[in-house]
């Protein structure tokens, strides 16, 4: 079972009222409620997939 909690910095002004903070799952900040496991195969697929903006980004 994962350890999840919200962490915020009370010294910083928060714009959204009632915002609980950033989600921390097992000591790592995340955008979802579970940690995504990245496999080497997923990284290779991402790296070698077609990217029409690749040349534009290189400029």
PDB file of N, H, CA, C and O in Angstrom:
ATOM      1  N   UNK A   1       0.847  -1.185   0.000  1.00  0.00           N
ATOM      2  CA  UNK A   1       0.000   0.000   0.000  1.00  0.00           C
ATOM      3  C   UNK A   1       0.884   1.237   0.000  1.00  0.00           C
ATOM      4  O   UNK A   1       1.886   1.296   0.713  1.00  0.00           O
ATOM      5  N   UNK A   2       0.512   2.208  -0.793  1.00  0.00           N
ATOM      6  H   UNK A   2      -0.301   2.160  -1.372  1.00  0.00           H
ATOM      7  CA  UNK A   2       1.348   3.399  -0.912  1.00  0.00           C
ATOM      8  C   UNK A   2       0.974   4.442   0.141  1.00  0.00           C
ATOM      9  O   UNK A   2      -0.166   4.508   0.602  1.00  0.00           O
ATOM     10  N   UNK A   3       1.942   5.232   0.497  1.00  0.00           N
ATOM     11  H   UNK A   3       2.868   5.179   0.122  1.00  0.00           H
ATOM     12  CA  UNK A   3       1.772   6.300   1.463  1.00  0.00           C
ATOM     13  C   UNK A   3       1.564   7.600   0.693  1.00  0.00           C
ATOM     14  O   UNK A   3       2.494   8.102   0.062  1.00  0.00           O
ATOM     15  N   UNK A   4       0.341   8.153   0.739  1.00  0.00           N
ATOM     16  H   UNK A   4      -0.415   7.745   1.251  1.00  0.00           H
ATOM     17  CA  UNK A   4       0.049   9.384   0.015  1.00  0.00           C
ATOM     18  C   UNK A   4      -0.322  10.486   0.988  1.00  0.00           C
ATOM     19  O   UNK A   4      -1.004  10.258   1.988  1.00  0.00           O
ATOM     20  N   UNK A   5       0.141  11.681   0.675  1.00  0.00           N
ATOM     21  H   UNK A   5       0.695  11.866  -0.137  1.00  0.00           H
ATOM     22  CA  UNK A   5      -0.233  12.855   1.464  1.00  0.00           C
ATOM     23  C   UNK A   5      -0.027  14.102   0.609  1.00  0.00           C
ATOM     24  O   UNK A   5       0.674  14.069  -0.402  1.00  0.00           O
ATOM     25  N   UNK A   6      -0.637  15.182   1.024  1.00  0.00           N
ATOM     26  H   UNK A   6      -1.206  15.209   1.846  1.00  0.00           H
ATOM     27  CA  UNK A   6      -0.488  16.460   0.342  1.00  0.00           C
ATOM     28  C   UNK A   6       0.481  17.326   1.130  1.00  0.00           C
ATOM     29  O   UNK A   6       0.418  17.391   2.358  1.00  0.00           O
ATOM     30  N   UNK A   7       1.374  17.986   0.414  1.00  0.00           N
ATOM     31  H   UNK A   7       1.425  17.933  -0.584  1.00  0.00           H
ATOM     32  CA  UNK A   7       2.387  18.822   1.044  1.00  0.00           C
ATOM     33  C   UNK A   7       2.262  20.231   0.466  1.00  0.00           C
ATOM     34  O   UNK A   7       2.149  20.404  -0.747  1.00  0.00           O
ATOM     35  N   UNK A   8       2.282  21.224   1.336  1.00  0.00           N
ATOM     36  H   UNK A   8       2.373  21.083   2.322  1.00  0.00           H
ATOM     37  CA  UNK A   8       2.293  22.609   0.861  1.00  0.00           C
ATOM     38  C   UNK A   8       3.242  23.435   1.709  1.00  0.00           C
ATOM     39  O   UNK A   8       3.651  23.022   2.794  1.00  0.00           O
ATOM     40  N   UNK A   9       3.579  24.586   1.208  1.00  0.00           N
ATOM     41  H   UNK A   9       3.246  24.922   0.326  1.00  0.00           H
ATOM     42  CA  UNK A   9       4.472  25.495   1.898  1.00  0.00           C
ATOM     43  C   UNK A   9       3.634  26.653   2.422  1.00  0.00           C
ATOM     44  O   UNK A   9       3.202  27.496   1.636  1.00  0.00           O
ATOM     45  N   UNK A  10       3.394  26.715   3.715  1.00  0.00           N
ATOM     46  H   UNK A  10       3.745  26.030   4.354  1.00  0.00           H
ATOM     47  CA  UNK A  10       2.550  27.781   4.259  1.00  0.00           C
ATOM     48  C   UNK A  10       3.167  29.172   4.102  1.00  0.00           C
ATOM     49  O   UNK A  10       2.469  30.173   4.261  1.00  0.00           O
ATOM     50  N   UNK A  11       4.453  29.249   3.794  1.00  0.00           N
ATOM     51  H   UNK A  11       5.020  28.435   3.665  1.00  0.00           H
ATOM     52  CA  UNK A  11       5.101  30.550   3.601  1.00  0.00           C
ATOM     53  C   UNK A  11       4.754  31.163   2.249  1.00  0.00           C
ATOM     54  O   UNK A  11       4.927  32.365   2.046  1.00  0.00           O
ATOM     55  N   UNK A  12       4.262  30.333   1.320  1.00  0.00           N
ATOM     56  H   UNK A  12       4.121  29.357   1.485  1.00  0.00           H
ATOM     57  CA  UNK A  12       3.921  30.821  -0.012  1.00  0.00           C
ATOM     58  C   UNK A  12       2.434  31.125  -0.100  1.00  0.00           C
ATOM     59  O   UNK A  12       1.612  30.420   0.485  1.00  0.00           O
ATOM     60  N   UNK A  13       2.095  32.171  -0.830  1.00  0.00           N
ATOM     61  H   UNK A  13       2.763  32.744  -1.305  1.00  0.00           H
ATOM     62  CA  UNK A  13       0.704  32.561  -1.033  1.00  0.00           C
ATOM     63  C   UNK A  13       0.053  31.586  -2.012  1.00  0.00           C
ATOM     64  O   UNK A  13       0.569  31.370  -3.109  1.00  0.00           O
ATOM     65  N   UNK A  14      -1.071  31.000  -1.622  1.00  0.00           N
ATOM     66  H   UNK A  14      -1.490  31.175  -0.731  1.00  0.00           H
ATOM     67  CA  UNK A  14      -1.803  30.085  -2.494  1.00  0.00           C
ATOM     68  C   UNK A  14      -2.975  30.828  -3.099  1.00  0.00           C
ATOM     69  O   UNK A  14      -3.771  31.434  -2.382  1.00  0.00           O
ATOM     70  N   UNK A  15      -3.084  30.781  -4.424  1.00  0.00           N
ATOM     71  H   UNK A  15      -2.437  30.289  -5.006  1.00  0.00           H
ATOM     72  CA  UNK A  15      -4.126  31.519  -5.131  1.00  0.00           C
ATOM     73  C   UNK A  15      -5.484  30.838  -4.977  1.00  0.00           C
ATOM     74  O   UNK A  15      -6.482  31.507  -4.710  1.00  0.00           O
ATOM     75  N   UNK A  16      -5.532  29.515  -5.142  1.00  0.00           N
ATOM     76  H   UNK A  16      -4.722  28.971  -5.359  1.00  0.00           H
ATOM     77  CA  UNK A  16      -6.785  28.779  -5.078  1.00  0.00           C
ATOM     78  C   UNK A  16      -7.137  28.468  -3.622  1.00  0.00           C
ATOM     79  O   UNK A  16      -6.394  27.772  -2.931  1.00  0.00           O
ATOM     80  N   UNK A  17      -8.259  28.983  -3.174  1.00  0.00           N
ATOM     81  H   UNK A  17      -8.863  29.549  -3.736  1.00  0.00           H
ATOM     82  CA  UNK A  17      -8.696  28.754  -1.787  1.00  0.00           C
ATOM     83  C   UNK A  17      -8.997  27.271  -1.569  1.00  0.00           C
ATOM     84  O   UNK A  17      -9.649  26.634  -2.397  1.00  0.00           O
ATOM     85  N   UNK A  18      -8.524  26.733  -0.459  1.00  0.00           N
ATOM     86  H   UNK A  18      -7.994  27.250   0.213  1.00  0.00           H
ATOM     87  CA  UNK A  18      -8.772  25.346  -0.122  1.00  0.00           C
ATOM     88  C   UNK A  18      -7.863  24.358  -0.819  1.00  0.00           C
ATOM     89  O   UNK A  18      -8.084  23.152  -0.713  1.00  0.00           O
ATOM     90  N   UNK A  19      -6.847  24.826  -1.527  1.00  0.00           N
ATOM     91  H   UNK A  19      -6.668  25.806  -1.613  1.00  0.00           H
ATOM     92  CA  UNK A  19      -5.927  23.929  -2.229  1.00  0.00           C
ATOM     93  C   UNK A  19      -5.119  23.147  -1.199  1.00  0.00           C
ATOM     94  O   UNK A  19      -4.456  23.755  -0.358  1.00  0.00           O
ATOM     95  N   UNK A  20      -5.157  21.803  -1.241  1.00  0.00           N
ATOM     96  H   UNK A  20      -5.696  21.309  -1.924  1.00  0.00           H
ATOM     97  CA  UNK A  20      -4.487  21.014  -0.203  1.00  0.00           C
ATOM     98  C   UNK A  20      -2.973  20.957  -0.339  1.00  0.00           C
ATOM     99  O   UNK A  20      -2.280  20.697   0.645  1.00  0.00           O
ATOM    100  N   UNK A  21      -2.449  21.192  -1.524  1.00  0.00           N
ATOM    101  H   UNK A  21      -3.012  21.403  -2.323  1.00  0.00           H
ATOM    102  CA  UNK A  21      -1.010  21.130  -1.746  1.00  0.00           C
ATOM    103  C   UNK A  21      -0.676  20.155  -2.852  1.00  0.00           C
ATOM    104  O   UNK A  21      -1.564  19.692  -3.569  1.00  0.00           O
ATOM    105  N   UNK A  22       0.597  19.841  -2.995  1.00  0.00           N
ATOM    106  H   UNK A  22       1.318  20.217  -2.413  1.00  0.00           H
ATOM    107  CA  UNK A  22       1.066  18.913  -4.024  1.00  0.00           C
ATOM    108  C   UNK A  22       1.026  17.494  -3.490  1.00  0.00           C
ATOM    109  O   UNK A  22       1.345  17.246  -2.327  1.00  0.00           O
ATOM    110  N   UNK A  23       0.632  16.563  -4.350  1.00  0.00           N
ATOM    111  H   UNK A  23       0.374  16.764  -5.295  1.00  0.00           H
ATOM    112  CA  UNK A  23       0.490  15.175  -3.955  1.00  0.00           C
ATOM    113  C   UNK A  23       1.853  14.497  -3.870  1.00  0.00           C
ATOM    114  O   UNK A  23       2.659  14.579  -4.796  1.00  0.00           O
ATOM    115  N   UNK A  24       2.095  13.831  -2.754  1.00  0.00           N
ATOM    116  H   UNK A  24       1.439  13.764  -2.002  1.00  0.00           H
ATOM    117  CA  UNK A  24       3.333  13.108  -2.510  1.00  0.00           C
ATOM    118  C   UNK A  24       2.974  11.637  -2.317  1.00  0.00           C
ATOM    119  O   UNK A  24       2.236  11.301  -1.392  1.00  0.00           O
ATOM    120  N   UNK A  25       3.491  10.750  -3.183  1.00  0.00           N
ATOM    121  H   UNK A  25       4.092  11.023  -3.935  1.00  0.00           H
ATOM    122  CA  UNK A  25       3.229   9.315  -3.100  1.00  0.00           C
ATOM    123  C   UNK A  25       4.548   8.610  -2.830  1.00  0.00           C
ATOM    124  O   UNK A  25       5.468   8.681  -3.644  1.00  0.00           O
ATOM    125  N   UNK A  26       4.646   7.944  -1.711  1.00  0.00           N
ATOM    126  H   UNK A  26       3.899   7.886  -1.050  1.00  0.00           H
ATOM    127  CA  UNK A  26       5.868   7.236  -1.300  1.00  0.00           C
ATOM    128  C   UNK A  26       7.111   8.116  -1.381  1.00  0.00           C
ATOM    129  O   UNK A  26       8.175   7.656  -1.794  1.00  0.00           O
ATOM    130  N   UNK A  27       6.977   9.376  -0.988  1.00  0.00           N
ATOM    131  H   UNK A  27       6.112   9.750  -0.652  1.00  0.00           H
ATOM    132  CA  UNK A  27       8.116  10.283  -0.941  1.00  0.00           C
ATOM    133  C   UNK A  27       8.470  10.935  -2.260  1.00  0.00           C
ATOM    134  O   UNK A  27       9.491  11.615  -2.352  1.00  0.00           O
ATOM    135  N   UNK A  28       7.642  10.744  -3.300  1.00  0.00           N
ATOM    136  H   UNK A  28       6.812  10.191  -3.226  1.00  0.00           H
ATOM    137  CA  UNK A  28       7.896  11.359  -4.607  1.00  0.00           C
ATOM    138  C   UNK A  28       6.672  12.157  -5.036  1.00  0.00           C
ATOM    139  O   UNK A  28       5.541  11.693  -4.888  1.00  0.00           O
ATOM    140  N   UNK A  29       6.894  13.359  -5.567  1.00  0.00           N
ATOM    141  H   UNK A  29       7.813  13.736  -5.686  1.00  0.00           H
ATOM    142  CA  UNK A  29       5.799  14.160  -6.077  1.00  0.00           C
ATOM    143  C   UNK A  29       5.268  13.521  -7.350  1.00  0.00           C
ATOM    144  O   UNK A  29       6.034  13.001  -8.162  1.00  0.00           O
ATOM    145  N   UNK A  30       3.944  13.564  -7.519  1.00  0.00           N
ATOM    146  H   UNK A  30       3.322  13.987  -6.859  1.00  0.00           H
ATOM    147  CA  UNK A  30       3.322  12.922  -8.673  1.00  0.00           C
ATOM    148  C   UNK A  30       2.086  13.694  -9.110  1.00  0.00           C
ATOM    149  O   UNK A  30       1.559  14.512  -8.355  1.00  0.00           O
ATOM    150  N   UNK A  31       1.625  13.434 -10.329  1.00  0.00           N
ATOM    151  H   UNK A  31       2.053  12.770 -10.942  1.00  0.00           H
ATOM    152  CA  UNK A  31       0.424  14.071 -10.856  1.00  0.00           C
ATOM    153  C   UNK A  31      -0.804  13.184 -10.718  1.00  0.00           C
ATOM    154  O   UNK A  31      -1.915  13.634 -10.998  1.00  0.00           O
ATOM    155  N   UNK A  32      -0.636  11.944 -10.298  1.00  0.00           N
ATOM    156  H   UNK A  32       0.266  11.578 -10.071  1.00  0.00           H
ATOM    157  CA  UNK A  32      -1.761  11.028 -10.143  1.00  0.00           C
ATOM    158  C   UNK A  32      -1.666  10.349  -8.789  1.00  0.00           C
ATOM    159  O   UNK A  32      -0.725  10.586  -8.032  1.00  0.00           O
ATOM    160  N   UNK A  33      -2.642   9.503  -8.487  1.00  0.00           N
ATOM    161  H   UNK A  33      -3.406   9.310  -9.102  1.00  0.00           H
ATOM    162  CA  UNK A  33      -2.679   8.864  -7.171  1.00  0.00           C
ATOM    163  C   UNK A  33      -1.837   7.603  -7.081  1.00  0.00           C
ATOM    164  O   UNK A  33      -1.740   7.001  -6.011  1.00  0.00           O
ATOM    165  N   UNK A  34      -1.229   7.197  -8.183  1.00  0.00           N
ATOM    166  H   UNK A  34      -1.307   7.686  -9.051  1.00  0.00           H
ATOM    167  CA  UNK A  34      -0.348   6.038  -8.176  1.00  0.00           C
ATOM    168  C   UNK A  34       0.962   6.412  -8.849  1.00  0.00           C
ATOM    169  O   UNK A  34       1.019   7.334  -9.662  1.00  0.00           O
ATOM    170  N   UNK A  35       2.002   5.689  -8.500  1.00  0.00           N
ATOM    171  H   UNK A  35       1.956   4.940  -7.839  1.00  0.00           H
ATOM    172  CA  UNK A  35       3.284   5.918  -9.162  1.00  0.00           C
ATOM    173  C   UNK A  35       3.291   5.155 -10.476  1.00  0.00           C
ATOM    174  O   UNK A  35       2.996   3.960 -10.506  1.00  0.00           O
ATOM    175  N   UNK A  36       3.624   5.832 -11.548  1.00  0.00           N
ATOM    176  H   UNK A  36       3.864   6.802 -11.523  1.00  0.00           H
ATOM    177  CA  UNK A  36       3.711   5.177 -12.845  1.00  0.00           C
ATOM    178  C   UNK A  36       5.082   4.537 -12.974  1.00  0.00           C
ATOM    179  O   UNK A  36       6.106   5.173 -12.727  1.00  0.00           O
ATOM    180  N   UNK A  37       5.085   3.294 -13.358  1.00  0.00           N
ATOM    181  H   UNK A  37       4.253   2.778 -13.559  1.00  0.00           H
ATOM    182  CA  UNK A  37       6.343   2.586 -13.562  1.00  0.00           C
ATOM    183  C   UNK A  37       6.746   2.718 -15.021  1.00  0.00           C
ATOM    184  O   UNK A  37       6.027   2.262 -15.910  1.00  0.00           O
ATOM    185  N   UNK A  38       7.878   3.333 -15.270  1.00  0.00           N
ATOM    186  H   UNK A  38       8.462   3.704 -14.548  1.00  0.00           H
ATOM    187  CA  UNK A  38       8.388   3.468 -16.625  1.00  0.00           C
ATOM    188  C   UNK A  38       9.316   2.301 -16.922  1.00  0.00           C
ATOM    189  O   UNK A  38      10.302   2.065 -16.225  1.00  0.00           O
ATOM    190  N   UNK A  39       8.970   1.585 -17.975  1.00  0.00           N
ATOM    191  H   UNK A  39       8.169   1.777 -18.542  1.00  0.00           H
ATOM    192  CA  UNK A  39       9.810   0.467 -18.365  1.00  0.00           C
ATOM    193  C   UNK A  39      10.759   0.929 -19.468  1.00  0.00           C
ATOM    194  O   UNK A  39      10.538   1.954 -20.113  1.00  0.00           O
ATOM    195  N   UNK A  40      11.791   0.171 -19.661  1.00  0.00           N
ATOM    196  H   UNK A  40      11.971  -0.661 -19.137  1.00  0.00           H
ATOM    197  CA  UNK A  40      12.755   0.484 -20.715  1.00  0.00           C
ATOM    198  C   UNK A  40      12.073   0.446 -22.075  1.00  0.00           C
ATOM    199  O   UNK A  40      12.412   1.230 -22.962  1.00  0.00           O
ATOM    200  N   UNK A  41      11.117  -0.457 -22.244  1.00  0.00           N
ATOM    201  H   UNK A  41      10.842  -1.093 -21.524  1.00  0.00           H
ATOM    202  CA  UNK A  41      10.389  -0.557 -23.504  1.00  0.00           C
ATOM    203  C   UNK A  41       9.566   0.703 -23.767  1.00  0.00           C
ATOM    204  O   UNK A  41       9.505   1.173 -24.903  1.00  0.00           O
ATOM    205  N   UNK A  42       8.936   1.251 -22.736  1.00  0.00           N
ATOM    206  H   UNK A  42       8.985   0.870 -21.813  1.00  0.00           H
ATOM    207  CA  UNK A  42       8.172   2.494 -22.899  1.00  0.00           C
ATOM    208  C   UNK A  42       9.081   3.652 -23.291  1.00  0.00           C
ATOM    209  O   UNK A  42       8.713   4.482 -24.121  1.00  0.00           O
ATOM    210  N   UNK A  43      10.253   3.705 -22.702  1.00  0.00           N
ATOM    211  H   UNK A  43      10.552   3.030 -22.028  1.00  0.00           H
ATOM    212  CA  UNK A  43      11.206   4.771 -23.026  1.00  0.00           C
ATOM    213  C   UNK A  43      11.658   4.652 -24.475  1.00  0.00           C
ATOM    214  O   UNK A  43      11.727   5.655 -25.185  1.00  0.00           O
ATOM    215  N   UNK A  44      11.967   3.440 -24.919  1.00  0.00           N
ATOM    216  H   UNK A  44      11.911   2.625 -24.342  1.00  0.00           H
ATOM    217  CA  UNK A  44      12.376   3.243 -26.315  1.00  0.00           C
ATOM    218  C   UNK A  44      11.247   3.605 -27.281  1.00  0.00           C
ATOM    219  O   UNK A  44      11.482   4.234 -28.312  1.00  0.00           O
ATOM    220  N   UNK A  45      10.038   3.210 -26.946  1.00  0.00           N
ATOM    221  H   UNK A  45       9.847   2.699 -26.108  1.00  0.00           H
ATOM    222  CA  UNK A  45       8.892   3.535 -27.800  1.00  0.00           C
ATOM    223  C   UNK A  45       8.727   5.048 -27.899  1.00  0.00           C
ATOM    224  O   UNK A  45       8.490   5.564 -28.991  1.00  0.00           O
ATOM    225  N   UNK A  46       8.847   5.768 -26.789  1.00  0.00           N
ATOM    226  H   UNK A  46       9.041   5.348 -25.902  1.00  0.00           H
ATOM    227  CA  UNK A  46       8.733   7.216 -26.782  1.00  0.00           C
ATOM    228  C   UNK A  46       9.851   7.849 -27.609  1.00  0.00           C
ATOM    229  O   UNK A  46       9.608   8.762 -28.399  1.00  0.00           O
ATOM    230  N   UNK A  47      11.066   7.360 -27.422  1.00  0.00           N
ATOM    231  H   UNK A  47      11.263   6.619 -26.781  1.00  0.00           H
ATOM    232  CA  UNK A  47      12.225   7.950 -28.085  1.00  0.00           C
ATOM    233  C   UNK A  47      12.170   7.789 -29.602  1.00  0.00           C
ATOM    234  O   UNK A  47      12.549   8.702 -30.336  1.00  0.00           O
ATOM    235  N   UNK A  48      11.708   6.648 -30.070  1.00  0.00           N
ATOM    236  H   UNK A  48      11.401   5.906 -29.473  1.00  0.00           H
ATOM    237  CA  UNK A  48      11.739   6.368 -31.505  1.00  0.00           C
ATOM    238  C   UNK A  48      10.384   6.548 -32.188  1.00  0.00           C
ATOM    239  O   UNK A  48      10.242   6.206 -33.362  1.00  0.00           O
ATOM    240  N   UNK A  49       9.399   7.072 -31.483  1.00  0.00           N
ATOM    241  H   UNK A  49       9.515   7.349 -30.529  1.00  0.00           H
ATOM    242  CA  UNK A  49       8.102   7.316 -32.113  1.00  0.00           C
ATOM    243  C   UNK A  49       8.183   8.549 -33.002  1.00  0.00           C
ATOM    244  O   UNK A  49       9.055   9.402 -32.835  1.00  0.00           O
ATOM    245  N   UNK A  50       7.247   8.625 -33.955  1.00  0.00           N
ATOM    246  H   UNK A  50       6.539   7.933 -34.091  1.00  0.00           H
ATOM    247  CA  UNK A  50       7.217   9.740 -34.895  1.00  0.00           C
ATOM    248  C   UNK A  50       6.873  11.027 -34.153  1.00  0.00           C
ATOM    249  O   UNK A  50       5.946  11.057 -33.344  1.00  0.00           O
ATOM    250  N   UNK A  51       7.612  12.070 -34.428  1.00  0.00           N
ATOM    251  H   UNK A  51       8.365  12.045 -35.085  1.00  0.00           H
ATOM    252  CA  UNK A  51       7.386  13.365 -33.805  1.00  0.00           C
ATOM    253  C   UNK A  51       7.489  14.432 -34.887  1.00  0.00           C
ATOM    254  O   UNK A  51       8.596  14.822 -35.259  1.00  0.00           O
ATOM    255  N   UNK A  52       6.361  14.911 -35.398  1.00  0.00           N
ATOM    256  H   UNK A  52       5.462  14.594 -35.095  1.00  0.00           H
ATOM    257  CA  UNK A  52       6.402  15.881 -36.488  1.00  0.00           C
ATOM    258  C   UNK A  52       7.046  17.219 -36.102  1.00  0.00           C
ATOM    259  O   UNK A  52       7.504  17.949 -36.981  1.00  0.00           O
ATOM    260  N   UNK A  53       7.091  17.549 -34.825  1.00  0.00           N
ATOM    261  H   UNK A  53       6.719  16.956 -34.111  1.00  0.00           H
ATOM    262  CA  UNK A  53       7.677  18.827 -34.397  1.00  0.00           C
ATOM    263  C   UNK A  53       9.152  18.714 -34.023  1.00  0.00           C
ATOM    264  O   UNK A  53       9.748  19.702 -33.594  1.00  0.00           O
ATOM    265  N   UNK A  54       9.743  17.555 -34.172  1.00  0.00           N
ATOM    266  H   UNK A  54       9.258  16.752 -34.521  1.00  0.00           H
ATOM    267  CA  UNK A  54      11.124  17.339 -33.741  1.00  0.00           C
ATOM    268  C   UNK A  54      12.093  18.344 -34.385  1.00  0.00           C
ATOM    269  O   UNK A  54      12.933  18.934 -33.706  1.00  0.00           O
ATOM    270  N   UNK A  55      11.958  18.527 -35.709  1.00  0.00           N
ATOM    271  H   UNK A  55      11.276  18.048 -36.260  1.00  0.00           H
ATOM    272  CA  UNK A  55      12.858  19.456 -36.404  1.00  0.00           C
ATOM    273  C   UNK A  55      12.642  20.891 -35.949  1.00  0.00           C
ATOM    274  O   UNK A  55      13.598  21.650 -35.789  1.00  0.00           O
ATOM    275  N   UNK A  56      11.383  21.259 -35.741  1.00  0.00           N
ATOM    276  H   UNK A  56      10.607  20.643 -35.871  1.00  0.00           H
ATOM    277  CA  UNK A  56      11.062  22.617 -35.293  1.00  0.00           C
ATOM    278  C   UNK A  56      11.603  22.870 -33.894  1.00  0.00           C
ATOM    279  O   UNK A  56      12.095  23.963 -33.612  1.00  0.00           O
ATOM    280  N   UNK A  57      11.520  21.881 -33.015  1.00  0.00           N
ATOM    281  H   UNK A  57      11.120  20.994 -33.244  1.00  0.00           H
ATOM    282  CA  UNK A  57      12.017  22.034 -31.650  1.00  0.00           C
ATOM    283  C   UNK A  57      13.526  22.179 -31.612  1.00  0.00           C
ATOM    284  O   UNK A  57      14.057  22.822 -30.706  1.00  0.00           O
ATOM    285  N   UNK A  58      14.221  21.603 -32.565  1.00  0.00           N
ATOM    286  H   UNK A  58      13.790  21.081 -33.300  1.00  0.00           H
ATOM    287  CA  UNK A  58      15.693  21.638 -32.589  1.00  0.00           C
ATOM    288  C   UNK A  58      16.227  23.028 -32.916  1.00  0.00           C
ATOM    289  O   UNK A  58      17.397  23.314 -32.658  1.00  0.00           O
ATOM    290  N   UNK A  59      15.397  23.887 -33.474  1.00  0.00           N
ATOM    291  H   UNK A  59      14.447  23.655 -33.684  1.00  0.00           H
ATOM    292  CA  UNK A  59      15.850  25.236 -33.875  1.00  0.00           C
ATOM    293  C   UNK A  59      16.064  26.130 -32.687  1.00  0.00           C
ATOM    294  O   UNK A  59      16.443  27.291 -32.848  1.00  0.00           O
TER     295      UNK A  59
END
